[in-house]
Amino acid sequence: MITKLPKWILWGGAVLAFSAGCVNTAALMGFARLSVSHVTGNVSLFAAAIAYLDVRSILYIGALLLSFLAGAIMSGFVIGQTSLKLGRRYGRALYIEAALLLLSYWLYQQHDYLGQLTAAMACGLQNAMVATYSGAVIRTTHLTGLTSDMGAAIGNWLAGRPISKPTLGFQAIIWYCFCGGSVAGAFLYASVGYGALLLPVSIVLIAAIVYNRASDHLPETRDPIR
């Protein structure tokens, strides 16, 4: 469990969760009407499309699922590890994510479904980028597992059992930041359409620049369990 969370992880997780919430809401409000930040609901839609032999939906949703997976694979290729450790590989992954989001914005402007795929790839990359820290699972692009973990922790606390308050606090921050990003994405999409994606593009790009500059001056951080 997280006992002492480095500030760079706290701020990084919060910022990326906000960005993912914004991206996902814009994608859902757009012409494709499909989520890009997680796969669970899309798998159900994929199964329904198979049941109704809706070939168009099978192809579109199947490609979306594979794009999220491709982003996660890209993260593993670039970062090459399963535990948090400072290094410029995270900076490179963030630059790639920013580029994917920018490409997604341009494709969406052309009303091209490939924009949905590149947005999903960016989210898959981000979600796999930060896997675990001190035994606590960290997810920044969806809230299902996070909400379950928070609920279980609160239940244990109500029963008088000890819990990791830093872990619960971090999870709550991620939850609220994703929700806040979703609200921001909804308002921006209602005002400027897919221009809403320029906010997460800017956020991720700035995060990459700040991280690369800061990583040279921060002490090396490893997951003590792994």
N, C-alpha and C positions, 0 to 999 in steps of 0.2 A: 504494500500500500504506500501511497505518497505520504511521507512524513515531513519533508522539507522541499517545497517545490521551487526550483529556480525561477526567477521572475521572467526570464526570456521564454520559458515554456508557457507560463501563465498568460503573458501578453500575446505570444504567438498563437496559442490555441484560441484565445478569445477573438483575435482579429480574423483568423482564418474561418472560424465558425460564423462570424458576421458576414464575411464575404460569401461563404457557401449558401447561407440563407437567402441572400440577395439574388444570387445566380439561380437557385432553384425556383424561387417565386417568379422571376422573370420568365423562366422556361415554362412553368406551368400556366402562366397567363398568356403566353404567346400562341402561335398558330398550331404548334404540335400538341399542346395540352398534356405533356408528359414530364414527369420528374427526371432530373438529371443527377441529383445528389445522393441517391440510394437506389437499390435494385428490387427491394421486396415487393412493393406495389406493382412495379413494372413486370415482375415475373408472373404475378397473378393476371395481369392484363394479357401477357404473352400466352398464358395457358387458356384464357378465355378466347383469344384469337384463334388458337389451334382448334378449340372445341367448335367454333363457328366456321372453321376453314376460311378465315379472313386472311388471305395470302398477303395483302398489302400491309396489314397490321403485324402479321407474323414477321415480315421482313424488316419493317421499321423498328418494332420494339426489340426484336432479336439483335439488330445492329446496335441499338442503344445499350443493351445489356453488355454486348461484347466491347463497346467503346469504354464503358466504365472499367471493365476488366483490363482493357489495354492500358488505361491510365495507371492502374495499380501495378501492372507489369512494368511500365515505364519507370515508376517510382522505385521499384525493387532493383531495376537495372542501373539507375543513376545513383541511388543511395547505397544499395548493396549491404544493408544490415537491418536487423529487426529490433534493435534497441536504440534509444536516443544517444547520440554522441555528436558533439560539435564538429563542424567541418564544412567546407565550402560546397559539399555535395548537396546539402539542403538548399543553399542559395541557388545552385544551378536548377534544382527541381522547381523552386519558386519562379525562376525566370521562365522555365518551360511552361509552367501553369499559366503565367500571365500572358504568354504568347498564344496559348491555346484559347484562352478567354477572349483575347483580342480578335483572333481568327473567327471564333464563334460569333462575336458581335458583327463582323463584316458579313459572314454567311447569312446570319439572321436578317440582316438588312436586305439581302438579295432574296429573302423568303426561301432559303435553301435549307432543307432538312439536315444537311451536313453540319449546320450550326448547332443543332441539338446534340449531334454526336461528339463534336469537339468540346462542347460544354460538359458532357458526361465524362469525357476522357480527363478533362481538367479536374473534375470532382473526384474521380477515381484515383488520380495521381495524389491529390491533396489528402484524401482519406487514408491512403496507405503510407503517406510520408511520415506521419507520427503514429507509430503503432502502439508502443507501451512505454510506460515510465514507472519503475519500481513496482511492477506487478499490476498497475492500474491500466485498464484499457482506455485509450484516448481516441475518440472519434470526433471529427469536426464537420462532417457533412450530413449527418442525420442524427436523430434523437431517440430512436427506439431503444437501443441497448443502454444508452445513457440514462433514459428515464427509468428503465427497469432497475439499473444499478442504484440510482438514487432512491427509488421506492424501497428496495431491499434494505438499503442502509438506514433509511428513516424507520422502517419497520423494526429493525434490530435495535435502534436507539429507543423506540417506544417500549420495547420489551426489556430495556435495561441492560442491553449488551453493549460492549465497547465498539465504537466505529472509528474510522479514520475521518476526522472532521476536515483536514486539509483536502482529502480526496473528494469528499462531498461538496465542499466549497468550490473546488475547481470544476466539478461536474455541473454545479449550478450556474457558474459563470459561463461555461460553454453553452448550456441550455438557453440562457437569457440572451446571449450574444447571437446565437443562431436565430432565435425568435425576433430579435431586434433587426437583424439583417433582412429577414423575411418581410417585416413591416416596411423597412426602407425600400426594398426591391419592389413591393407592391405599389407604393406611392410613386416611385420613380417610373415604373412601367406605365402607370396610368397617365403620367405626365409626358414622358418622352419615349415611350415604347422601349425597344431594345437598347436604347441609349442608357438604360439602367445598368447594363453590363459594364459600362465604363467606370462605374464606382468600384466594383470588385477588381477590375483590371488594375486600377490605380492602387488599390489596397495591397494586392499581391505584389505588384511591382515595387512599391515602396518597402514592403516587408522584405523582399529579396535584397534590396540595396542596403537597408538598415542591418539586416542579418549579416551580410557579407562583411560590412564594416565593423560590426560588433564582435563577430566570431574570433577575430584576431586578438581581441583583448579580454575574452572571457575564459575562465578556467575550463579545462576539458570536463565534460559531463558524461558519465556512463551510467547505465542501468545496473545497479549493484546486484541484481538477481541473475542477470544473464552473463 
